[in-house]
Amino acid sequence: MSTPKTFSFSPFLRFSFYFLSFSLLFLLAACSTDMNDAAVTAVETYVQALGDKNADQMIATSCAAWEESAQLELDAFVGVETRVENMACQATGTEGVYTLVTCTGEIVATYGAEDRNFPLDTTPFKVKEEDGEMRVCGR
């Protein structure tokens, strides 16, 4: 009875395989981090535009399906002074095609002499890539 032959990779092929595997994993992790950073930047820009009442910037950072809702969010602050305080955002996961971004901080609206706080941490923002840019698509 003969002993089955075992196949063995040369040390060079083994090294090449491991090197390429780790390089691919590193590249995938880097791409994921870049997408998360872009999603966070989109949300921060959107929220700051809301605080500044900059409709053009809000629309520019919104996906097409969210533009009307973005305008409604902005309309809620017509006639009051607003500012963004202590905003810090981070990507916290995914939901289908969306990157979820959660923020702390708040939008402070001044009604006459009274400040009213609107916390940013009530619902995560949904962000996805549209037209080559990360855009806010809902909450």
DSSP file (Angstrom, degrees, kcal/mol; ACC not computed):
  #  RESIDUE AA STRUCTURE BP1 BP2  ACC     N-H-->O    O-->H-N    N-H-->O    O-->H-N    TCO  KAPPA ALPHA  PHI   PSI    X-CA   Y-CA   Z-CA
    1    1 A M              0   0    0      0, 0.0     2,-0.3     0, 0.0     0, 0.0   0.000 360.0 360.0 360.0 133.0    0.0    0.0    0.0
    2    2 A S        -     0   0    0      1,-0.0     3,-0.0     3,-0.0     0, 0.0  -0.630 360.0-118.0 -94.5 151.5    1.4    3.4   -1.0
    3    3 A T        -     0   0    0     -2,-0.3    -1,-0.0     1,-0.1     2,-0.0  -0.695  36.3-110.2 -84.2 132.6    1.3    6.4    1.2
    4    4 A P        -     0   0    0      0, 0.0     2,-0.3     0, 0.0    -1,-0.1  -0.327  33.2-114.7 -64.2 144.9   -0.6    9.3   -0.3
    5    5 A K        -     0   0    0     -3,-0.0     2,-0.4     1,-0.0    -3,-0.0  -0.568  25.3-145.8 -78.3 140.1    1.4   12.2   -1.5
    6    6 A T        -     0   0    0     -2,-0.3     2,-0.4     2,-0.0    -1,-0.0  -0.859  11.2-130.9-105.7 144.1    0.9   15.5    0.3
    7    7 A F        -     0   0    0     -2,-0.4     2,-0.4     2,-0.0     0, 0.0  -0.785  24.9-171.7 -95.2 134.6    1.2   18.7   -1.4
    8    8 A S        -     0   0    0     -2,-0.4     2,-0.2     0, 0.0    -2,-0.0  -0.989  17.5-133.4-131.1 134.1    3.4   21.4    0.2
    9    9 A F        -     0   0    0     -2,-0.4    -2,-0.0     1,-0.1     0, 0.0  -0.558  29.9-111.2 -80.0 147.1    3.8   25.0   -0.8
   10   10 A S     >  -     0   0    0     -2,-0.2     4,-2.5     1,-0.1     5,-0.2  -0.400  31.4-108.4 -69.6 156.6    7.3   26.4   -1.0
   11   11 A P  H  > S+     0   0    0      0, 0.0     4,-2.6     0, 0.0     5,-0.2   0.865 120.3  54.3 -55.3 -36.6    8.2   28.9    1.7
   12   12 A F  H  > S+     0   0    0      2,-0.2     4,-2.6     1,-0.2     5,-0.2   0.931 109.7  45.5 -64.7 -45.1    8.1   31.7   -0.9
   13   13 A L  H  > S+     0   0    0      2,-0.2     4,-2.5     1,-0.2    -1,-0.2   0.893 113.0  50.8 -65.4 -39.5    4.6   30.8   -2.0
   14   14 A R  H  X S+     0   0    0     -4,-2.5     4,-2.3     2,-0.2     5,-0.2   0.936 112.0  46.8 -62.4 -46.6    3.4   30.5    1.6
   15   15 A F  H  X S+     0   0    0     -4,-2.6     4,-2.8    -5,-0.2    -2,-0.2   0.920 112.5  50.5 -60.2 -45.1    4.9   34.0    2.4
   16   16 A S  H  X S+     0   0    0     -4,-2.6     4,-2.6     1,-0.2     5,-0.2   0.905 109.7  50.5 -61.1 -42.6    3.3   35.4   -0.8
   17   17 A F  H  X S+     0   0    0     -4,-2.5     4,-2.3     2,-0.2    -1,-0.2   0.946 114.2  43.1 -61.3 -49.3   -0.1   34.0    0.2
   18   18 A Y  H  X S+     0   0    0     -4,-2.3     4,-2.6     2,-0.2     5,-0.3   0.901 113.9  51.6 -64.8 -41.1    0.0   35.4    3.7
   19   19 A F  H  X S+     0   0    0     -4,-2.8     4,-2.3    -5,-0.2    -1,-0.2   0.936 112.6  44.6 -61.7 -47.1    1.4   38.7    2.6
   20   20 A L  H  X S+     0   0    0     -4,-2.6     4,-2.3    -5,-0.2    -1,-0.2   0.882 112.7  52.4 -65.8 -38.1   -1.4   39.2    0.0
   21   21 A S  H  X S+     0   0    0     -4,-2.3     4,-2.2    -5,-0.2    -2,-0.2   0.945 112.7  43.2 -63.0 -48.6   -4.1   38.0    2.4
   22   22 A F  H  X S+     0   0    0     -4,-2.6     4,-2.5     1,-0.2    -2,-0.2   0.876 112.7  53.6 -66.1 -36.9   -3.0   40.5    5.1
   23   23 A S  H  X S+     0   0    0     -4,-2.3     4,-2.4    -5,-0.3    -1,-0.2   0.912 109.3  48.5 -63.3 -41.6   -2.7   43.3    2.5
   24   24 A L  H  X S+     0   0    0     -4,-2.3     4,-2.5     2,-0.2    -2,-0.2   0.918 111.6  49.0 -64.7 -44.0   -6.2   42.6    1.3
   25   25 A L  H  X S+     0   0    0     -4,-2.2     4,-2.3     2,-0.2    -2,-0.2   0.909 111.9  49.2 -61.5 -42.1   -7.6   42.7    4.8
   26   26 A F  H  X S+     0   0    0     -4,-2.5     4,-2.4     2,-0.2    -2,-0.2   0.914 111.3  49.6 -63.7 -42.9   -5.7   46.0    5.5
   27   27 A L  H  X S+     0   0    0     -4,-2.4     4,-2.3     2,-0.2    -2,-0.2   0.912 111.1  48.8 -63.4 -43.6   -7.0   47.5    2.3
   28   28 A L  H  X S+     0   0    0     -4,-2.5     4,-2.1     1,-0.2    -1,-0.2   0.901 111.9  49.1 -63.7 -40.8  -10.6   46.5    3.1
   29   29 A A  H  X S+     0   0    0     -4,-2.3     4,-2.2     2,-0.2    -2,-0.2   0.899 110.8  50.6 -64.7 -40.3  -10.3   47.9    6.6
   30   30 A A  H  X S+     0   0    0     -4,-2.4     4,-2.4     2,-0.2    -2,-0.2   0.902 110.1  49.4 -65.7 -41.2   -8.9   51.2    5.3
   31   31 A C  H  X S+     0   0    0     -4,-2.3     4,-2.3     2,-0.2    -1,-0.2   0.912 110.6  50.7 -63.7 -41.9  -11.7   51.5    2.8
   32   32 A S  H  X S+     0   0    0     -4,-2.1     4,-2.3     1,-0.2    -2,-0.2   0.907 110.4  49.2 -62.4 -42.2  -14.3   50.9    5.5
   33   33 A T  H  X S+     0   0    0     -4,-2.2     4,-2.8     2,-0.2    -2,-0.2   0.905 109.9  51.5 -64.2 -42.2  -12.7   53.5    7.7
   34   34 A D  H  X S+     0   0    0     -4,-2.4     4,-2.3     2,-0.2    -2,-0.2   0.904 110.6  48.3 -61.8 -41.3  -12.7   56.1    4.8
   35   35 A M  H  X S+     0   0    0     -4,-2.3     4,-2.2     2,-0.2    -1,-0.2   0.903 112.3  49.0 -66.2 -40.7  -16.4   55.4    4.2
   36   36 A N  H  X S+     0   0    0     -4,-2.3     4,-2.5     2,-0.2    -2,-0.2   0.920 111.2  49.6 -64.2 -43.2  -17.1   55.8    7.9
   37   37 A D  H  X S+     0   0    0     -4,-2.8     4,-2.4     1,-0.2    -2,-0.2   0.907 111.6  49.0 -61.2 -41.6  -15.1   59.1    8.1
   38   38 A A  H  X S+     0   0    0     -4,-2.3     4,-2.1     2,-0.2    -1,-0.2   0.872 110.4  51.2 -66.7 -36.7  -17.0   60.4    5.0
   39   39 A A  H  X S+     0   0    0     -4,-2.2     4,-2.0     2,-0.2    -2,-0.2   0.921 111.0  47.8 -65.5 -43.8  -20.3   59.4    6.6
   40   40 A V  H  X S+     0   0    0     -4,-2.5     4,-2.7     1,-0.2     5,-0.2   0.915 111.4  50.8 -63.2 -43.6  -19.5   61.2    9.8
   41   41 A T  H  X S+     0   0    0     -4,-2.4     4,-2.4     1,-0.2     5,-0.2   0.898 108.2  52.7 -61.5 -40.7  -18.3   64.3    7.9
   42   42 A A  H  X S+     0   0    0     -4,-2.1     4,-2.3     2,-0.2    -1,-0.2   0.921 111.9  45.4 -61.4 -44.1  -21.6   64.4    5.9
   43   43 A V  H  X S+     0   0    0     -4,-2.0     4,-3.0     2,-0.2     5,-0.3   0.928 112.7  49.8 -66.8 -45.0  -23.7   64.3    9.1
   44   44 A E  H  X S+     0   0    0     -4,-2.7     4,-2.3     1,-0.2    -2,-0.2   0.902 112.9  47.3 -61.2 -40.2  -21.6   66.9   10.8
   45   45 A T  H  X S+     0   0    0     -4,-2.4     4,-2.3    -5,-0.2    -1,-0.2   0.910 112.9  49.5 -65.6 -42.5  -21.9   69.2    7.7
   46   46 A Y  H  X S+     0   0    0     -4,-2.3     4,-2.1    -5,-0.2    -2,-0.2   0.939 113.3  45.0 -61.4 -49.6  -25.6   68.6    7.6
   47   47 A V  H  X S+     0   0    0     -4,-3.0     4,-2.6     1,-0.2    -2,-0.2   0.909 113.2  50.0 -65.0 -42.4  -26.2   69.4   11.3
   48   48 A Q  H  X S+     0   0    0     -4,-2.3     4,-2.2    -5,-0.3    -1,-0.2   0.901 109.8  51.5 -63.7 -38.6  -24.0   72.4   11.2
   49   49 A A  H  X>S+     0   0    0     -4,-2.3     5,-3.0     2,-0.2     4,-0.6   0.879 109.1  51.5 -63.8 -37.3  -25.9   73.6    8.1
   50   50 A L  H ><5S+     0   0    0     -4,-2.1     3,-0.8     3,-0.2    -2,-0.2   0.936 111.2  46.7 -63.3 -46.0  -29.2   73.1   10.0
   51   51 A G  H 3<5S+     0   0    0     -4,-2.6    31,-0.3     1,-0.2    -2,-0.2   0.847 116.6  44.2 -63.6 -34.2  -27.8   75.2   12.9
   52   52 A D  H 3<5S-     0   0    0     -4,-2.2    -1,-0.2    -5,-0.2    -2,-0.2   0.493 109.6-125.7 -86.0  -4.7  -26.6   77.9   10.5
   53   53 A K  T <<5 +     0   0    0     -3,-0.8     2,-1.0    -4,-0.6    -3,-0.2   0.905  53.2 157.9  56.0  45.8  -29.9   77.7    8.6
   54   54 A N     >< -     0   0    0     -5,-3.0     4,-2.2     1,-0.2    -1,-0.2  -0.795  18.2-179.5-101.7  90.4  -28.0   77.1    5.4
   55   55 A A  H  > S+     0   0    0     -2,-1.0     4,-2.6     1,-0.2     5,-0.2   0.878  78.7  55.2 -60.7 -40.9  -30.6   75.4    3.1
   56   56 A D  H  > S+     0   0    0      1,-0.2     4,-2.2     2,-0.2    -1,-0.2   0.913 110.1  45.6 -61.1 -42.8  -28.2   75.0    0.2
   57   57 A Q  H  > S+     0   0    0      2,-0.2     4,-1.4     1,-0.2    -1,-0.2   0.883 111.8  52.3 -69.3 -37.8  -25.6   73.1    2.3
   58   58 A M  H  < S+     0   0    0     -4,-2.2     3,-0.3     1,-0.2     4,-0.2   0.937 112.4  44.8 -61.9 -45.5  -28.3   70.9    3.8
   59   59 A I  H >< S+     0   0    0     -4,-2.6     3,-1.3     1,-0.2    -2,-0.2   0.892 109.7  56.4 -65.0 -39.2  -29.6   70.0    0.4
   60   60 A A  H 3< S+     0   0    0     -4,-2.2    -1,-0.2     1,-0.3    -2,-0.2   0.791 111.7  42.7 -64.2 -27.7  -26.1   69.4   -0.9
   61   61 A T  T 3< S+     0   0    0     -4,-1.4    75,-3.3    -3,-0.3     2,-0.3   0.328 102.0  87.7-100.5   7.6  -25.4   66.9    1.9
   62   62 A S  B <  S-a  136   0A   0     -3,-1.3    75,-0.2    73,-0.3     2,-0.1  -0.798  79.0-118.9-104.0 146.6  -28.8   65.2    1.6
   63   63 A C    >>  -     0   0    0     73,-2.7     3,-1.8    -2,-0.3     4,-0.9  -0.450  37.9-102.6 -75.0 160.8  -29.7   62.3   -0.7
   64   64 A A  G >4 S+     0   0    0      1,-0.3     3,-0.7     2,-0.2     4,-0.4   0.859 121.2  53.7 -55.0 -41.1  -32.4   63.0   -3.3
   65   65 A A  G 34 S+     0   0    0      1,-0.2    -1,-0.3     2,-0.1     4,-0.2   0.679 111.7  46.1 -70.1 -16.4  -35.0   61.1   -1.3
   66   66 A W  G <> S+     0   0    0     -3,-1.8     4,-2.6    70,-0.2    -1,-0.2   0.510  82.6  95.0-102.9  -7.6  -34.3   63.1    1.8
   67   67 A E  H <X S+     0   0    0     -4,-0.9     4,-2.1    -3,-0.7     5,-0.2   0.881  86.2  48.2 -56.3 -43.2  -34.2   66.7    0.4
   68   68 A E  H  > S+     0   0    0     -4,-0.4     4,-1.9     1,-0.2    -1,-0.2   0.904 112.8  48.4 -65.1 -40.7  -37.8   67.5    1.2
   69   69 A S  H  > S+     0   0    0     -4,-0.2     4,-2.4     2,-0.2    -2,-0.2   0.870 108.5  54.8 -67.2 -36.1  -37.5   66.2    4.7
   70   70 A A  H  X S+     0   0    0     -4,-2.6     4,-2.2     2,-0.2    -2,-0.2   0.917 107.7  49.8 -61.6 -42.6  -34.3   68.3    5.1
   71   71 A Q  H  X S+     0   0    0     -4,-2.1     4,-2.6    -5,-0.2    -2,-0.2   0.890 109.5  51.6 -63.8 -38.7  -36.2   71.3    4.1
   72   72 A L  H  X S+     0   0    0     -4,-1.9     4,-1.3     2,-0.2    -2,-0.2   0.894 108.0  51.9 -64.7 -39.7  -38.9   70.5    6.6
   73   73 A E  H  < S+     0   0    0     -4,-2.4     3,-0.3     1,-0.2     4,-0.3   0.922 112.2  46.4 -60.4 -43.3  -36.3   70.1    9.4
   74   74 A L  H >< S+     0   0    0     -4,-2.2     3,-1.8     1,-0.2    -2,-0.2   0.906 106.5  57.7 -65.5 -42.1  -35.0   73.5    8.5
   75   75 A D  H >< S+     0   0    0     -4,-2.6     3,-1.5     1,-0.3    -1,-0.2   0.779  93.4  69.1 -60.7 -26.8  -38.5   75.1    8.3
   76   76 A A  T 3< S+     0   0    0     -4,-1.3    -1,-0.3    -3,-0.3    -2,-0.2   0.714 101.6  46.9 -65.0 -19.2  -39.0   74.0   12.0
   77   77 A F  T X  S+     0   0    0     -3,-1.8     3,-1.6    -4,-0.3    -1,-0.3   0.248  78.8 131.9-108.1  12.2  -36.4   76.6   13.0
   78   78 A V  T <  S+     0   0    0     -3,-1.5     3,-0.1     1,-0.2    -3,-0.0  -0.433  74.6  18.9 -64.0 134.4  -37.7   79.6   11.0
   79   79 A G  T 3  S+     0   0    0      1,-0.2     2,-0.3    -2,-0.1    -1,-0.2   0.492 109.2  90.0  86.1   3.3  -37.9   82.7   13.1
   80   80 A V  S <  S-     0   0    0     -3,-1.6     2,-0.3    31,-0.1    -1,-0.2  -0.941  77.5-113.1-128.9 154.4  -35.6   81.5   15.9
   81   81 A E  E     -B  110   0A   0     29,-1.3    29,-3.0    -2,-0.3     2,-0.3  -0.665  39.3-171.0 -80.3 138.8  -31.9   81.8   16.5
   82   82 A T  E     +B  109   0A   0     -2,-0.3     2,-0.3   -31,-0.3    27,-0.2  -0.953  13.5 173.7-132.8 152.8  -30.1   78.4   16.4
   83   83 A R  E     -B  108   0A   0     25,-1.6    25,-3.2    -2,-0.3     2,-0.5  -0.984  28.2-125.3-152.0 153.1  -26.7   77.1   17.2
   84   84 A V  E     -B  107   0A   0     -2,-0.3     2,-0.4    23,-0.2    23,-0.2  -0.872  29.5-167.8-100.5 130.3  -25.0   73.7   17.4
   85   85 A E  E     -B  106   0A   0     21,-3.0    21,-2.3    -2,-0.5    -2,-0.0  -0.970  58.1 -12.7-125.1 135.8  -23.3   72.9   20.7
   86   86 A N  E    S+     0   0A   0     -2,-0.4     2,-0.3    19,-0.2    -1,-0.1   0.791  76.1 178.7  55.3  37.5  -20.9   70.1   21.6
   87   87 A M  E     +     0   0A   0     18,-0.1     2,-0.3    19,-0.1    18,-0.2  -0.551   9.8 163.7 -75.1 131.7  -21.5   68.0   18.5
   88   88 A A  E     -B  104   0A   0     16,-1.4    16,-2.6    -2,-0.3     2,-0.3  -0.943  12.9-172.4-144.9 125.3  -19.5   64.8   18.2
   89   89 A C  E     +B  103   0A   0     -2,-0.3     2,-0.3    14,-0.2    14,-0.2  -0.865   7.6 176.9-122.3 152.5  -20.4   62.1   15.8
   90   90 A Q  E     -B  102   0A   0     12,-2.2    12,-2.5    -2,-0.3     2,-0.3  -0.990  36.3-107.9-151.1 147.6  -19.3   58.6   15.1
   91   91 A A  E     +B  101   0A   0     -2,-0.3    10,-0.3    10,-0.2     3,-0.1  -0.601  35.1 178.1 -72.0 131.0  -20.2   55.8   12.7
   92   92 A T  E     -     0   0A   0      8,-3.0     2,-0.3    -2,-0.3     9,-0.2   0.419  50.7 -56.5-119.6  -0.6  -21.9   53.1   14.8
   93   93 A G  E     -B  100   0A   0      7,-0.9     7,-2.8     2,-0.0     2,-0.3  -0.987  55.5 -80.5 157.4-164.4  -22.9   50.4   12.4
   94   94 A T  E     -B   99   0A   0     -2,-0.3     2,-0.3     5,-0.3     5,-0.2  -0.934  15.3-166.6-134.9 158.6  -24.9   49.7    9.2
   95   95 A E  E >  S-B   98   0A   0      3,-2.3     3,-2.0    -2,-0.3     2,-0.3  -0.805  70.1 -56.9-144.5  98.9  -28.4   49.0    8.3
   96   96 A G  T 3  S-     0   0    0     -2,-0.3    -1,-0.1     1,-0.3     0, 0.0  -0.514 124.3 -12.2  64.0-123.9  -28.7   47.6    4.8
   97   97 A V  T 3  S+     0   0    0     -2,-0.3    32,-0.3    -3,-0.1     2,-0.3   0.483 120.4  95.9 -85.4  -2.9  -27.0   50.1    2.4
   98   98 A Y  E <   -B   95   0A   0     -3,-2.0    -3,-2.3    30,-0.1     2,-0.5  -0.664  64.9-144.1 -95.4 142.6  -26.9   52.8    5.1
   99   99 A T  E     -BC  94 127A   0     28,-3.5    28,-2.1    -2,-0.3     2,-0.5  -0.899  25.7-136.3 -93.0 129.9  -24.0   53.7    7.5
  100  100 A L  E     -BC  93 126A   0     -7,-2.8    -8,-3.0    -2,-0.5    -7,-0.9  -0.771  20.2-170.0 -92.3 130.5  -25.5   54.7   10.8
  101  101 A V  E     -BC  91 125A   0     24,-2.4    24,-3.2    -2,-0.5     2,-0.4  -0.982   2.8-163.8-123.5 124.4  -24.0   57.8   12.4
  102  102 A T  E     -B   90   0A   0    -12,-2.5   -12,-2.2    -2,-0.5     2,-0.3  -0.889   8.7-166.4-109.0 137.4  -24.8   58.7   16.0
  103  103 A C  E     -B   89   0A   0     17,-0.5     2,-0.3    -2,-0.4   -14,-0.2  -0.907  10.9-154.4-122.6 149.1  -24.1   62.2   17.4
  104  104 A T  E     +B   88   0A   0    -16,-2.6   -16,-1.4    -2,-0.3     2,-0.2  -0.705  58.5  58.4-107.4 170.9  -24.0   63.7   20.8
  105  105 A G  E    S-     0   0A   0     -2,-0.3    15,-2.4   -18,-0.2    16,-0.5  -0.623  71.2-111.4 103.1-167.6  -24.6   67.4   21.4
  106  106 A E  E     -BD  85 119A   0    -21,-2.3   -21,-3.0    13,-0.3     2,-0.6  -0.994   8.7-115.1-160.4 161.0  -27.6   69.5   20.6
  107  107 A I  E     -BD  84 118A   0     11,-2.3    11,-2.5    -2,-0.3     2,-0.6  -0.938  33.5-153.5 -99.4 126.6  -29.1   72.2   18.5
  108  108 A V  E     -BD  83 117A   0    -25,-3.2   -25,-1.6    -2,-0.6     2,-0.5  -0.907   8.5-166.6-105.8 122.1  -30.1   75.1   20.8
  109  109 A A  E     -BD  82 116A   0      7,-2.9     7,-2.9    -2,-0.6     2,-0.7  -0.922  10.3-146.7-109.4 131.4  -33.0   77.2   19.6
  110  110 A T  E     -BD  81 115A   0    -29,-3.0   -29,-1.3    -2,-0.5     2,-0.8  -0.874  11.9-172.6-103.0 114.7  -33.6   80.6   21.2
  111  111 A Y  E >   - D   0 114A   0      3,-3.2     3,-2.3    -2,-0.7     2,-0.6  -0.899  68.5 -53.8-103.7 102.6  -37.3   81.6   21.4
  112  112 A G  T 3  S-     0   0    0     -2,-0.8   -31,-0.1     1,-0.3    -2,-0.0  -0.540 123.5 -20.6  64.7-114.0  -37.3   85.1   22.7
  113  113 A A  T 3  S+     0   0    0     -2,-0.6     2,-0.5     2,-0.0    -1,-0.3   0.320 121.8  93.6-105.2   5.3  -35.3   84.8   25.9
  114  114 A E  E <   -D  111   0A   0     -3,-2.3    -3,-3.2     2,-0.0     2,-0.4  -0.862  62.0-148.1-108.6 130.9  -35.8   81.1   26.3
  115  115 A D  E     -D  110   0A   0     -2,-0.5     2,-0.4    -5,-0.2    -5,-0.2  -0.776  10.5-166.4 -92.5 137.6  -33.4   78.4   25.1
  116  116 A R  E     -D  109   0A   0     -7,-2.9    -7,-2.9    -2,-0.4     2,-0.4  -0.994  12.1-143.1-124.2 129.5  -34.8   75.1   24.0
  117  117 A N  E     -D  108   0A   0     -2,-0.4    -9,-0.2    -9,-0.2   -11,-0.0  -0.756  11.2-167.8 -98.4 135.0  -32.5   72.1   23.5
  118  118 A F  E     -D  107   0A   0    -11,-2.5   -11,-2.3    -2,-0.4    -2,-0.0  -0.896  22.8-140.8-119.1  97.7  -32.9   69.6   20.7
  119  119 A P  E     -D  106   0A   0      0, 0.0     3,-0.5     0, 0.0   -13,-0.3  -0.254   5.1-150.8 -61.9 143.0  -30.6   66.6   21.5
  120  120 A L  S >  S+     0   0    0    -15,-2.4   -17,-0.5     1,-0.2     3,-0.5   0.596  86.0  72.1 -86.3 -12.7  -28.8   65.0   18.5
  121  121 A D  T 3   +     0   0    0    -16,-0.5    -1,-0.2     1,-0.2   -17,-0.1   0.282  67.1  94.4 -91.6  13.0  -28.6   61.6   20.1
  122  122 A T  T 3  S+     0   0    0     -3,-0.5    -1,-0.2     1,-0.2    -2,-0.1   0.879  98.8   5.6 -72.3 -36.6  -32.3   60.7   19.8
  123  123 A T  S <  S-     0   0    0     -3,-0.5    -1,-0.2   -20,-0.1   -20,-0.2  -0.994  80.5-112.1-147.4 136.8  -32.0   58.8   16.5
  124  124 A P        -     0   0    0      0, 0.0     2,-0.3     0, 0.0   -22,-0.2  -0.354  32.9-117.0 -67.5 151.5  -29.0   57.8   14.4
  125  125 A F  E     -C  101   0A   0    -24,-3.2   -24,-2.4    -2,-0.0     2,-0.5  -0.677  21.1-136.4 -84.2 143.0  -28.6   59.4   11.0
  126  126 A K  E     -CE 100 138A   0     12,-2.9    11,-3.7    -2,-0.3    12,-0.6  -0.904  27.3-179.0-102.1 126.3  -28.7   57.1    7.9
  127  127 A V  E     +CE  99 136A   0    -28,-2.1   -28,-3.5    -2,-0.5     2,-0.3  -0.968   6.5 167.1-128.7 139.1  -26.0   57.9    5.4
  128  128 A K  E     - E   0 135A   0      7,-2.2     7,-2.8    -2,-0.4     2,-0.4  -0.967  40.6 -94.0-145.2 164.7  -25.3   56.3    2.0
  129  129 A E  E     + E   0 134A   0    -32,-0.3     2,-0.3    -2,-0.3     5,-0.3  -0.650  45.0 167.7 -81.0 131.1  -23.3   57.0   -1.0
  130  130 A E  E >   - E   0 133A   0      3,-3.3     3,-1.6    -2,-0.4    -2,-0.0  -0.971  68.2  -4.9-145.1 128.1  -25.1   58.8   -3.8
  131  131 A D  T 3  S-     0   0    0     -2,-0.3     3,-0.1     1,-0.3    -1,-0.0   0.841 130.5 -56.2  56.4  35.7  -23.5   60.3   -6.9
  132  132 A G  T 3  S+     0   0    0      1,-0.2     2,-0.3     0, 0.0    -1,-0.3   0.505 121.2  94.8  79.8   4.4  -20.1   59.5   -5.5
  133  133 A E  E <  S- E   0 130A   0     -3,-1.6    -3,-3.3    -5,-0.1     2,-0.5  -0.926  79.0-113.5-126.2 150.7  -20.6   61.4   -2.2
  134  134 A M  E     - E   0 129A   0     -2,-0.3     2,-0.3    -5,-0.3    -5,-0.2  -0.734  44.4-176.7 -80.9 130.3  -21.8   60.3    1.2
  135  135 A R  E     - E   0 128A   0     -7,-2.8    -7,-2.2    -2,-0.5     2,-0.3  -0.963  31.6-109.5-135.1 146.6  -25.2   61.9    1.9
  136  136 A V  E     +aE  62 127A   0    -75,-3.3   -73,-2.7    -2,-0.3    -9,-0.2  -0.592  34.9 173.5 -74.3 129.8  -27.6   62.0    4.8
  137  137 A C  E     -     0   0A   0    -11,-3.7     2,-0.3     1,-0.3   -10,-0.2   0.227  52.8 -50.5-125.2  11.5  -30.8   60.0    3.8
  138  138 A G  E       E   0 126A   0    -12,-0.6   -12,-2.9     1,-0.1    -1,-0.3  -0.895 360.0 360.0 148.9-177.6  -32.8   60.0    7.0
  139  139 A R              0   0    0     -2,-0.3    -1,-0.1   -14,-0.3   -12,-0.0   0.253 360.0 360.0-136.5 360.0  -33.0   59.4   10.7
